[in-house]
Amino acid sequence: MAPAPHPPAMPDAQPLASGGIAGGDCRLIVDLGRVAANWQRLQKEAGAATCAAVVKADAYGLGMANIAPALAGAGCTTFFVAHLAEGLALRRILPAAEIYLLHGLTPGAEARTAEARLIPILHRRDDVLAMAQFGRRVGPVPVGLQIDTGMTRLGLEPAAALGLTAADVAGLEIKLVMSHLACGDEPEHAKNPEQRQAFAALLPQLLPTLPRKAASLAASHGIFLGPEYHFDMVRPGVALYGANPHPGHPNPMAEVVCLQGKILQIRHVDRPRTVGYGATHHLHGPTRIATVSIGYADGYPRALSNRGFAYLGTMKAPVVGRVSMDLLTVDVTALPAAATLPGTFVDVIGGGADAALDRVAAMVDTVPHNILTGLGRRPERIYLGCTE
């Protein structure tokens, strides 16, 4: 599946009422139709496994209230968030969805979690026992178990998981057993098969007297490691939002976000001078500099100073000088003057190869997740509708 073209600012797109400044000088376009298409692409890749959706951190900063219904409309029925507050918010949005809490049980919140029909992923023996005790009082409560197969983060050690007895879990309905890959974004890393083999070996030994439960190991990148990583459920997150889950290959995901700023002024420079804070960029000949109304307060990384690129359609122009809080400067000398008039919006994340989400993340030595969750709340948010 080829990446979708740059999303147009469609006339019927609706801004998010509760976020961003409508009619402002910067905007974030989020294409919900492409989010839905990305989930469908991942479900196809997952084959017989259930494809869930991770919408934690406000759907990676893009707005869970808009993203989650789009995913549900595409056919997704299972969702993962981080903690209880996110789960309660998602339950209000999707009354019928199956919702897992990756952070597990909030102490003392057993009743609130059960009443909201949220499923905590338990990763400590004490939480297993506490939730089981609650379940024995009120009736079986659904939970998941996380096993640490090598991430050394959340999860029961395999020995602790294997030590759970039927008496320990009486009162629980164990719906899911999961683990998490440490190096899924490095396809050749030896840690991947090591964790897969450890997980596969553990499953038949875990509570053998109980019915087999759904198993899940792969998130976005793990889906593309092959069918042996899919088990019963896959849990994509960042791939839904346009990041490449298949390193070394063309991105199979459609571009979802486009961050844009408005040209406020064009400066015609005809003598040597510097640009921006710190005088880090020097001009030596006739130059046209566009000052654009977007900066690091809007989620455009300051580390892209003198490194990033802006696009006007297919035309590319370099960011020059330091990115400041509200503004950046772009050398538009090579672009037609008629295309760079004040009031024109330019794309700074999304819209072109050197402004693509993965490329921007790589240029500042981070991951796409960090770019997405760092997008500011000031840009007007425009959601393009789902397509059938």
C-alpha positions in Angstrom: 0.0 0.0 0.0 1.6 3.2 -1.1 1.6 6.2 1.2 -1.3 8.6 0.6 -0.6 12.0 -0.9 -0.4 15.2 1.2 -3.8 15.9 2.7 -5.6 18.9 1.4 -7.3 21.4 3.7 -10.8 20.3 2.7 -13.5 22.9 3.0 -15.8 20.7 5.1 -13.0 19.9 7.7 -14.1 20.8 11.2 -11.7 22.2 13.8 -11.7 20.7 17.3 -13.9 22.9 19.4 -12.0 22.4 22.6 -8.4 22.7 21.3 -6.3 25.2 19.3 -7.1 28.7 18.2 -9.7 28.7 15.4 -8.5 31.0 12.6 -5.1 31.3 14.0 -1.7 31.5 12.3 -0.8 27.8 12.7 -2.8 24.6 12.3 -2.6 20.8 12.6 -4.4 18.8 10.0 -5.3 15.3 11.2 -6.7 12.9 8.5 -9.1 10.5 10.3 -9.8 8.6 7.2 -6.1 7.8 6.9 -6.0 6.7 10.6 -8.9 4.3 9.8 -7.1 3.1 6.7 -3.9 2.5 8.6 -5.7 0.3 11.1 -7.3 -1.7 8.3 -3.9 -2.1 6.7 -2.5 -3.4 10.0 -5.4 -5.7 10.5 -4.7 -7.2 7.1 -1.0 -7.7 8.0 -2.0 -9.3 11.2 -4.0 -12.0 9.4 -6.2 -14.0 11.8 -5.0 -12.1 14.9 -7.2 -9.4 16.4 -5.8 -5.9 15.6 -6.4 -3.6 18.6 -5.5 0.1 18.8 -3.3 2.0 21.3 -4.8 5.4 22.0 -2.9 6.3 25.1 -1.6 9.9 25.7 -4.6 11.4 24.0 -4.1 9.2 20.9 -0.4 10.1 20.8 -1.3 13.7 21.1 -3.8 13.8 18.2 -7.0 13.8 20.1 -8.6 10.6 21.4 -12.1 12.0 21.2 -11.7 12.2 17.4 -9.3 9.3 16.8 -11.1 6.6 18.8 -14.5 6.9 17.0 -12.7 6.8 13.6 -11.0 3.6 14.6 -14.2 2.1 15.9 -15.9 3.0 12.7 -13.2 1.2 10.8 -14.0 -2.0 12.7 -11.6 -1.8 15.8 -13.3 -3.1 19.0 -10.3 -3.4 21.3 -8.3 -0.5 22.7 -5.4 0.1 25.0 -4.7 3.2 27.1 -2.1 3.8 29.8 -4.0 4.4 33.0 -7.4 4.7 34.7 -8.1 8.3 33.9 -7.6 7.6 30.2 -9.7 4.5 30.4 -12.6 6.4 32.0 -12.4 9.1 29.3 -12.4 6.5 26.5 -15.3 4.7 28.1 -17.4 7.8 27.7 -16.4 8.0 24.1 -16.9 4.3 23.2 -19.5 2.7 25.5 -19.2 -0.8 23.9 -15.4 -1.1 23.4 -13.1 -3.5 25.1 -10.6 -1.3 26.9 -7.3 -2.4 28.6 -5.3 -0.4 31.1 -1.6 -0.9 30.4 -0.5 0.5 33.7 -2.6 -2.0 35.5 -4.6 -1.6 38.7 -4.7 1.8 40.5 -4.6 0.9 44.2 -8.0 1.1 45.8 -9.7 1.6 42.4 -10.9 -2.0 42.0 -14.6 -1.1 42.1 -14.3 2.0 39.9 -12.3 0.0 37.3 -14.9 -2.8 37.3 -17.9 -0.5 37.1 -16.4 1.2 34.0 -15.8 -2.3 32.5 -12.1 -1.5 32.2 -9.6 -4.4 32.0 -6.4 -3.8 34.0 -3.2 -5.5 32.8 -1.8 -6.8 36.0 2.0 -6.9 36.3 2.6 -7.4 40.1 1.6 -10.4 42.1 0.1 -8.1 44.8 -2.2 -6.6 42.2 -3.2 -10.1 41.0 -4.1 -11.0 44.6 -5.9 -7.8 45.3 -8.0 -8.0 42.2 -8.8 -11.6 42.8 -10.0 -10.9 46.3 -12.3 -8.2 44.9 -13.5 -10.6 42.3 -14.4 -13.3 44.8 -16.6 -10.7 46.6 -18.5 -9.3 43.5 -18.1 -12.0 40.9 -15.3 -12.7 38.3 -13.6 -9.5 37.0 -11.8 -9.4 33.7 -8.0 -8.7 33.8 -4.9 -9.2 31.7 -1.5 -10.4 32.8 1.8 -8.9 31.6 4.9 -11.1 31.6 8.4 -9.6 31.4 10.3 -11.6 28.7 13.3 -9.2 28.6 12.1 -5.6 28.6 12.9 -5.2 32.4 10.1 -2.7 32.7 6.5 -3.7 33.7 5.5 -7.3 34.1 5.7 -10.4 36.2 8.9 -12.3 36.0 8.2 -15.7 34.3 8.9 -17.6 37.5 6.4 -15.4 39.4 3.8 -15.9 36.7 4.3 -19.6 36.6 4.0 -19.6 40.4 0.4 -18.3 40.3 -2.0 -21.0 41.4 -5.7 -21.5 40.5 -6.5 -20.4 44.1 -4.5 -17.2 43.6 -6.5 -16.2 40.5 -9.9 -17.4 41.7 -12.3 -14.4 41.1 -10.5 -13.3 37.9 -11.4 -13.8 34.3 -7.9 -13.7 32.6 -8.7 -12.4 29.1 -5.2 -11.6 27.9 -1.6 -12.6 28.5 0.9 -10.2 27.0 4.5 -9.2 26.8 6.4 -6.4 25.0 9.3 -6.4 22.6 12.3 -4.4 23.6 13.8 -4.1 20.1 10.8 -4.5 17.7 12.0 -1.5 15.7 15.3 -3.3 15.0 14.2 -6.3 12.8 17.6 -8.0 13.0 18.1 -7.7 16.7 18.6 -11.1 18.4 16.4 -10.0 21.3 13.3 -10.3 19.2 13.4 -14.1 18.6 14.7 -14.5 22.1 11.6 -12.9 23.6 9.3 -14.5 21.2 10.6 -18.0 22.0 10.4 -17.2 25.8 6.8 -16.0 25.5 5.7 -19.0 23.3 7.3 -21.4 25.7 5.7 -19.8 28.8 2.1 -19.8 27.5 1.3 -23.5 27.7 2.8 -23.7 31.2 0.8 -20.7 32.6 -2.1 -21.8 34.6 -2.5 -25.0 32.6 -5.8 -25.9 34.3 -7.5 -22.8 33.0 -8.8 -22.3 29.4 -6.3 -20.9 27.0 -6.3 -17.1 27.0 -5.6 -14.6 24.2 -1.9 -13.9 23.8 -0.2 -10.7 22.6 3.4 -9.8 22.0 3.6 -7.4 19.0 3.0 -3.7 18.9 3.5 -1.6 15.7 6.9 -2.8 14.6 6.5 -6.3 15.9 3.6 -6.8 13.4 6.1 -6.7 10.6 8.5 -9.2 12.1 6.3 -12.0 10.7 3.3 -14.1 11.6 5.1 -15.9 14.4 5.0 -12.7 16.4 1.2 -12.1 15.9 -0.2 -14.7 18.4 -3.8 -13.8 19.0 -3.7 -10.1 19.2 -1.5 -7.2 18.0 -1.4 -3.8 19.6 -0.3 -1.1 17.1 0.1 2.4 18.3 2.4 4.8 16.5 1.9 3.1 13.1 -1.8 4.1 13.2 -0.6 7.7 13.2 1.6 7.4 10.1 5.0 6.4 11.5 6.9 3.7 9.6 6.7 0.4 11.4 8.9 -1.5 8.9 12.4 0.0 9.1 14.4 -0.3 5.9 11.3 -0.5 3.7 9.0 2.1 2.2 6.5 3.3 4.8 3.3 1.2 4.4 1.3 3.6 6.4 -0.6 6.7 5.1 0.5 10.1 6.3 -1.9 11.3 9.0 -0.6 14.7 10.3 0.4 17.9 8.7 1.6 20.8 10.9 1.4 24.2 9.1 2.4 27.7 9.8 1.4 30.9 8.0 3.9 33.2 6.3 3.7 36.5 8.2 6.4 38.5 6.4 8.8 38.3 3.5 12.2 40.0 4.0 14.2 40.9 0.9 17.9 41.0 1.9 20.5 42.4 -0.4 23.5 42.7 1.9 25.4 40.4 4.3 23.5 39.9 7.6 22.5 37.2 10.0 19.2 35.5 10.8 17.6 34.9 14.1 18.7 34.4 17.7 22.4 33.7 18.2 23.1 34.9 14.6 23.6 31.3 13.6 22.9 31.7 9.9 24.7 34.1 7.6 23.3 35.6 4.4 25.9 36.7 1.8 23.8 37.6 -1.2 20.3 38.6 -2.4 17.9 36.4 -0.4 14.2 36.2 0.4 13.4 35.1 4.0 9.9 34.1 5.0 9.0 34.4 8.7 6.5 31.7 9.5 4.2 31.7 12.5 5.2 28.4 14.1 7.8 27.5 16.7 8.7 25.1 19.4 5.7 26.1 21.5 3.6 24.5 18.7 5.6 21.3 18.6 8.2 22.1 15.9 11.5 21.0 17.5 14.1 23.7 18.3 16.7 21.2 17.3 15.6 21.6 13.6 17.2 25.1 13.6 19.3 25.3 10.4 18.3 21.7 9.6 14.6 21.4 8.9 12.6 22.0 5.7 9.3 23.6 4.9 7.1 22.7 1.9 4.7 24.7 -0.3 3.1 21.9 -2.2 6.0 20.0 -3.7 8.4 22.9 -3.4 11.0 22.6 -0.6 12.7 25.4 1.3 15.3 25.2 4.1 14.7 26.4 7.7 17.5 28.9 8.4 18.4 30.4 11.8 17.2 29.2 15.1 13.6 28.1 15.7 12.1 30.3 18.3 9.0 29.9 20.5 6.5 31.2 18.0 8.4 31.8 14.8 10.8 30.2 12.3 12.5 31.6 9.3 12.7 29.9 5.9 14.9 30.7 2.9 12.4 31.0 0.0 14.8 32.6 -2.5 14.5 29.6 -4.9 10.7 29.6 -4.8 8.4 31.8 -7.0 7.5 35.0 -5.3 3.8 34.5 -6.1 3.8 31.3 -4.1 5.3 32.8 -0.9 3.0 35.7 -0.2 2.1 36.7 3.4 -0.9 34.6 4.5 0.3 31.5 2.7 0.4 28.3 4.8 3.5 26.1 4.6 3.9 22.5 5.8 6.7 21.9 8.4 5.8 18.4 9.6 4.2 16.3 6.9 3.6 17.1 3.3 7.1 16.3 1.9 9.8 13.7 2.2 12.2 15.9 4.2 9.3 17.0 6.5 7.8 13.5 6.9 7.2 12.4 10.5 9.9 9.8 10.6 12.4 12.1 8.8 11.8 14.9 11.3 12.2 12.5 14.2 15.5 11.1 12.8 16.9 14.6 12.2 16.5 15.4 15.9 17.6 11.9 17.1 14.3 10.9 18.6 11.3 8.7 17.7 8.0 9.7 16.0 6.1 9.1 19.2 8.0 12.0 20.8 7.2 14.3 17.9 3.5 13.5 17.9 3.0 13.7 21.6 4.9 17.0 21.7 2.6 18.8 19.2 1.3 21.9 20.9 -2.2 22.7 21.8 -2.1 26.2 20.2 -2.4 25.2 16.6 -6.0 25.0 15.3 -6.8 21.3 14.9 -8.6 20.4 11.7 -9.9 16.8 11.4 -10.6 15.5 7.9 -13.5 13.1 8.0 -13.4 9.4 7.5 -14.0 7.9 4.1 -16.0 4.8 3.4 
